[in-house]
Amino acid sequence: MRALPQPGTPASMQKPLPILSTGIDWITTTTKSNVRNLIVSRITEYWIAQAKTAGHDVHDFAWQGYVGSRTEGISFGERADGTLVRLSGEAARMHGAILAGRVDHVSRLDLQITVQDENISRDWSEIAADVMSTDRRVSDGTTALSVISSNRSKSSLYLGRRISERYYRIYDKHAESKGAWPEGSWRFEVEYKGKRAEHWASEPGDTRQIVTDAFRDYGFALPTAPLPRVWHDVSPRPITTDERRLHYLGTCVRPMVQKLVEAYGPQLIRDVLDLNDEKEAPEVE
């Protein structure tokens, strides 16, 4: 029988796991005051413009009366009584703290730590569930705990209820990101809403410590050590829309074009696609 980790003790006692990323993973905000509306609108429009320049598409955004624009990890909308800005993923990690200090209200705030375990067979959801299930709030049913298994990835742990002010998640980030994060990547995440979201947004601090303390409250110590003085977040850069199109061009379109070239010759294909290097200059009378 496998020996269970003691409450408060990480399973990898001899070797704490390196942290790949830590910070805000989601933030939803609203702003009503005129001056702040102007500031929030300007900085969000600038972030959207940056994303467009990087190769991400910009689409129309509409939600609960808010109308505006959305792109990779950024949604921005306006209505008569104010503005809404929602950031997720890399956009939240990069800009979330800046946004939180300039808005009137934060309704949701997700904080995360992502680690890498060289033991890729280890399942941190199962390990944490063994420990957290001994907490009285879990054992008596006051706090719900579930572990969901999948054929495509390791288990995922959920503690609490999605509608509550605090909701925990542990999951295989490598599988969730479809391989964008390296194998052995595990994310420990806490989702705050209501007064808890407002509290942590108004008192920004060490995200790693906030998440660590949240899990420790249920007896589970994250398998991490304090960040070294020189440390860099290594979150993978989101793939842009143009990069996805280029990949599609190379994998799906190219074989068809090659067959057409074999059938009709390269010049006709260039003409059809308007890819001739030199166009005839108009005659000057």
C-alpha positions as CSV (number, residue, x, y, z in Angstrom):
1,M,0.0,0.0,0.0
2,R,1.3,3.5,-0.9
3,A,2.2,5.6,2.1
4,L,0.2,8.8,2.1
5,P,2.0,12.2,2.6
6,Q,1.3,13.7,6.0
7,P,-0.9,16.9,6.1
8,G,1.3,19.9,5.4
9,T,4.1,17.8,3.9
10,P,4.8,17.7,0.1
11,A,5.3,14.3,-1.4
12,S,8.6,15.3,-2.9
13,M,10.1,16.2,0.4
14,Q,13.7,15.8,-0.7
15,K,13.4,17.8,-3.9
16,P,11.0,20.7,-4.2
17,L,9.7,21.1,-7.7
18,P,10.8,24.1,-9.8
19,I,8.1,26.8,-10.5
20,L,7.5,27.5,-14.2
21,S,4.9,30.2,-13.7
22,T,3.0,32.0,-11.0
23,G,0.6,35.0,-11.2
24,I,-2.9,36.0,-12.2
25,D,-4.6,33.6,-14.6
26,W,-8.0,35.3,-14.9
27,I,-9.4,38.6,-13.9
28,T,-12.9,40.1,-14.5
29,T,-13.4,43.8,-13.8
30,T,-15.9,46.6,-14.2
31,T,-15.5,50.3,-14.0
32,K,-18.1,53.1,-13.6
33,S,-16.3,56.3,-12.8
34,N,-15.6,58.5,-15.8
35,V,-11.9,59.2,-15.2
36,R,-11.2,55.5,-14.6
37,N,-13.3,54.5,-17.6
38,L,-11.1,56.6,-19.8
39,I,-7.9,55.2,-18.4
40,V,-9.1,51.6,-18.5
41,S,-10.4,52.0,-22.1
42,R,-7.1,53.5,-23.3
43,I,-4.8,50.8,-21.8
44,T,-7.1,48.0,-22.9
45,E,-7.3,49.3,-26.5
46,Y,-3.5,49.5,-26.5
47,W,-3.2,45.9,-25.3
48,I,-5.7,44.8,-28.0
49,A,-3.7,46.7,-30.7
50,Q,-0.5,45.0,-29.5
51,A,-2.1,41.6,-29.8
52,K,-3.3,42.5,-33.3
53,T,0.2,43.6,-34.3
54,A,1.5,40.2,-33.0
55,G,-0.7,38.3,-35.3
56,H,-3.9,37.7,-33.3
57,D,-7.3,38.3,-34.8
58,V,-9.6,40.9,-33.2
59,H,-13.4,40.1,-33.1
60,D,-16.5,41.8,-31.9
61,F,-17.4,41.3,-28.3
62,A,-20.9,41.4,-26.7
63,W,-21.9,40.2,-23.2
64,Q,-24.7,41.3,-20.9
65,G,-25.1,44.6,-22.7
66,Y,-21.4,45.3,-23.0
67,V,-20.2,45.8,-26.6
68,G,-16.6,46.0,-27.7
69,S,-13.7,43.9,-28.9
70,R,-12.0,40.7,-28.0
71,T,-8.7,39.0,-28.9
72,E,-6.4,36.4,-27.5
73,G,-7.0,36.5,-23.7
74,I,-8.5,40.0,-23.7
75,S,-12.2,41.0,-23.8
76,F,-13.3,44.7,-23.6
77,G,-16.8,46.1,-23.7
78,E,-18.7,49.3,-22.9
79,R,-22.3,50.1,-22.0
80,A,-24.1,53.1,-20.6
81,D,-23.1,52.6,-17.0
82,G,-19.4,51.7,-17.6
83,T,-16.8,49.3,-18.9
84,L,-16.0,45.6,-18.5
85,V,-12.5,44.1,-19.0
86,R,-11.7,40.4,-18.8
87,L,-8.2,39.0,-19.1
88,S,-7.1,35.4,-19.1
89,G,-4.0,33.3,-19.6
90,E,-0.8,35.1,-20.6
91,A,-2.7,38.4,-20.9
92,A,-3.8,38.1,-17.3
93,R,-0.3,37.3,-16.1
94,M,1.2,40.2,-18.0
95,H,-1.4,42.9,-17.4
96,G,-3.7,41.7,-14.5
97,A,-2.0,43.6,-11.7
98,I,-1.9,46.8,-13.8
99,L,-5.6,46.4,-14.5
100,A,-6.6,45.6,-10.9
101,G,-5.1,48.9,-9.7
102,R,-7.2,51.0,-12.1
103,V,-10.7,49.6,-11.9
104,D,-13.7,50.1,-9.6
105,H,-14.6,46.4,-9.0
106,V,-13.0,43.0,-9.4
107,S,-15.6,40.2,-9.6
108,R,-13.3,37.3,-10.3
109,L,-9.6,36.7,-9.7
110,D,-7.8,33.4,-10.4
111,L,-4.2,32.9,-9.0
112,Q,-2.0,30.0,-10.0
113,I,1.3,28.3,-9.5
114,T,2.6,25.9,-12.2
115,V,5.4,23.5,-11.4
116,Q,7.3,20.8,-13.4
117,D,7.8,17.3,-12.0
118,E,10.4,15.2,-13.7
119,N,8.5,12.2,-12.4
120,I,5.9,12.3,-15.2
121,S,4.0,9.3,-13.8
122,R,3.2,11.1,-10.5
123,D,-0.4,12.4,-10.2
124,W,-0.6,15.4,-8.0
125,S,-4.4,15.5,-8.0
126,E,-4.5,12.1,-6.4
127,I,-1.8,13.0,-3.9
128,A,-3.6,16.2,-2.9
129,A,-6.9,14.4,-2.6
130,D,-5.5,11.9,-0.2
131,V,-4.4,14.7,2.1
132,M,-7.2,17.2,1.7
133,S,-9.9,14.6,2.2
134,T,-8.8,14.3,5.8
135,D,-9.8,17.9,6.5
136,R,-13.0,18.0,8.6
137,R,-14.8,20.3,6.2
138,V,-14.3,17.8,3.5
139,S,-14.9,14.6,5.5
140,D,-18.2,16.0,6.9
141,G,-19.4,17.1,3.4
142,T,-19.3,20.9,4.1
143,T,-16.8,21.3,1.3
144,A,-17.1,19.3,-1.8
145,L,-14.0,17.5,-3.2
146,S,-13.9,15.6,-6.5
147,V,-11.2,14.0,-8.5
148,I,-12.0,13.4,-12.2
149,S,-10.0,10.9,-14.2
150,S,-9.4,11.0,-17.9
151,N,-8.0,8.6,-20.5
152,R,-6.1,11.5,-22.1
153,S,-4.5,13.0,-19.0
154,K,-3.9,12.5,-15.4
155,S,-6.7,13.3,-12.8
156,S,-8.0,16.7,-12.0
157,L,-9.0,17.8,-8.6
158,Y,-11.7,20.3,-7.7
159,L,-12.4,21.6,-4.2
160,G,-15.4,23.7,-3.3
161,R,-18.3,24.7,-5.4
162,R,-18.0,26.8,-8.6
163,I,-20.5,29.4,-7.3
164,S,-18.6,29.9,-4.0
165,E,-16.1,32.6,-3.3
166,R,-13.2,30.2,-3.3
167,Y,-12.7,27.3,-5.6
168,Y,-9.6,25.1,-6.0
169,R,-8.2,23.3,-9.0
170,I,-5.2,21.0,-9.6
171,Y,-4.7,19.7,-13.1
172,D,-2.2,18.4,-15.7
173,K,-1.3,21.6,-17.5
174,H,0.6,19.7,-20.2
175,A,-2.5,17.8,-21.2
176,E,-4.8,20.8,-20.8
177,S,-2.6,23.0,-23.0
178,K,-2.4,20.2,-25.7
179,G,1.4,20.0,-25.3
180,A,2.2,23.7,-25.1
181,W,3.5,23.3,-21.6
182,P,6.2,20.6,-21.0
183,E,5.3,17.1,-19.8
184,G,5.1,17.0,-16.0
185,S,3.6,20.5,-15.7
186,W,1.1,20.7,-12.9
187,R,-1.1,23.8,-12.2
188,F,-2.3,24.6,-8.7
189,E,-5.0,27.3,-8.9
190,V,-7.5,29.1,-6.7
191,E,-10.4,31.0,-8.1
192,Y,-11.7,33.9,-6.0
193,K,-15.0,35.7,-6.4
194,G,-17.0,38.4,-4.5
195,K,-15.3,39.9,-1.5
196,R,-12.3,37.5,-1.7
197,A,-11.6,38.7,-5.2
198,E,-11.9,42.3,-4.1
199,H,-9.6,41.7,-1.2
200,W,-6.7,40.1,-3.1
201,A,-7.0,42.5,-6.0
202,S,-6.8,45.5,-3.6
203,E,-3.8,44.0,-1.7
204,P,-1.5,42.6,-4.4
205,G,1.3,40.6,-3.0
206,D,3.2,37.4,-3.5
207,T,0.9,35.2,-5.6
208,R,3.0,32.2,-4.8
209,Q,2.4,32.7,-1.1
210,I,-1.4,33.4,-1.5
211,V,-1.9,30.2,-3.4
212,T,0.4,28.2,-1.0
213,D,-1.5,29.5,2.0
214,A,-4.9,28.7,0.4
215,F,-4.0,25.0,-0.1
216,R,-2.3,24.8,3.2
217,D,-5.6,25.8,4.8
218,Y,-6.8,22.3,3.8
219,G,-3.7,20.6,5.0
220,F,-1.8,20.3,1.7
221,A,1.6,21.9,1.2
222,L,2.5,22.6,-2.4
223,P,5.6,20.8,-3.5
224,T,7.5,24.0,-4.1
225,A,10.4,26.0,-2.6
226,P,10.5,29.8,-2.3
227,L,11.4,31.5,-5.6
228,P,15.1,32.2,-6.1
229,R,16.1,35.8,-6.2
230,V,16.8,35.6,-10.0
231,W,13.8,33.9,-11.5
232,H,11.9,34.2,-14.8
233,D,8.5,33.0,-15.7
234,V,8.7,30.5,-18.6
235,S,5.0,30.4,-19.7
236,P,4.9,29.5,-23.4
237,R,3.9,32.3,-25.7
238,P,0.3,31.9,-27.1
239,I,0.2,30.8,-30.7
240,T,-1.1,33.6,-32.9
241,T,-3.9,33.4,-35.3
242,D,-1.5,34.0,-38.2
243,E,0.8,31.2,-37.0
244,R,-2.2,28.8,-36.9
245,R,-3.1,29.8,-40.4
246,L,0.5,29.2,-41.5
247,H,0.4,25.8,-40.0
248,Y,-2.9,25.0,-41.8
249,L,-1.4,26.3,-45.0
250,G,1.6,23.9,-44.7
251,T,-0.3,20.8,-43.5
252,C,-3.6,21.0,-45.3
253,V,-3.4,23.4,-48.3
254,R,0.1,22.6,-49.5
255,P,-0.6,19.0,-50.6
256,M,-3.6,20.2,-52.7
257,V,-1.5,23.0,-54.3
258,Q,1.3,20.5,-55.1
259,K,-1.2,18.3,-57.0
260,L,-2.5,21.3,-58.9
261,V,1.0,22.3,-59.8
262,E,1.7,18.8,-61.2
263,A,-1.5,19.0,-63.2
264,Y,-1.4,22.6,-64.5
265,G,2.1,23.9,-63.9
266,P,3.4,26.4,-61.4
267,Q,2.7,29.6,-63.5
268,L,-1.1,29.0,-63.7
269,I,-1.2,28.5,-59.9
270,R,0.7,31.7,-59.3
271,D,-1.7,33.5,-61.6
272,V,-4.7,32.1,-59.8
273,L,-3.3,33.0,-56.4
274,D,-2.0,36.4,-57.5
275,L,1.5,35.5,-56.4
276,N,3.6,36.7,-59.3
277,D,6.6,38.6,-58.0
278,E,6.5,41.3,-60.6
279,K,3.4,43.0,-62.0
280,E,3.4,44.7,-65.3
281,A,3.7,48.5,-64.9
282,P,1.0,50.5,-66.5
283,E,1.9,52.2,-69.8
284,V,2.6,55.9,-69.6
285,E,1.3,57.9,-72.6
